[in-house]
């Protein structure tokens, strides 16, 4: 019967989650949900021109991509 691995005996180090990248993901998701053209929550209540909604949606998508790329750091 094999022995159980001790916590100090593991060969894989655990990754650390970056709080900054979590904030980037949250801000990007909020921008996309609020200001998406013809679908956003804020855009359904108020009329916001496409001049503002498309750049906000693209910026939100960019923030999501940057946030997920550095979400877990190897220690």
Buried (B, 14 or more C-beta within 10 A) or exposed (E): EEEEEEEEEEEEEEEEEBEEBEEBBEBBBBBBBBBBBEEBEBBEEEEBEEEEBEEBBEBBBEBBEBBEEEBEEEE
